[in-house]
């Protein structure tokens, strides 16, 4: 063989390296997309979803309401159906709480007799206005931003309510920030 012609061993080695490189690139693409998704996607403000007419929530009472998460797909089944607690304070003033406890996310229940939301998992308790009453949660309940449109209670959904969410952080002297 001449020095200008590659050997069979060298050609197969280069072909093997090329094939391994292609496989590595195909496997790395989803990982890279995942890592860059938060940067390239940006932060969406969230969608506004109607909970129903204000008359459905009597003044001075707290009621359970459900809504279909707007980012759900048909393949998700019942998963996007989400519950929340709606407290009609007075007039057009409402509070809409996520059904999840701020400790570990267990669903809380409303007990009108005591005026408390209670978490069955670890004994977390919240007053009717969502502030922490007792137990392991370090903060009050997560609250959805709401607005009134054509006598409908409409809430902003998008992010999951979690303690690490930028809208859920509490600053000194600040009121509880809504989170959704």
Secondary structure, 3 states (H helix, E strand, C coil): CCCCCCCHHHHHHHHHHHHHHHHHHHHHHHHHHHHHHHHHHCCCCCEEEEEEEHHHCCCCCEEEEEEECCCCCHHHCCCCEEEEEEEEEECCEEEEEECECCCCCCEEEEECCCCEEEECCCCCEEECCCCEEECCCCCCCCEECEEEECCEEEEEECCCCCCCCHHHCCCCCCCCCCCC
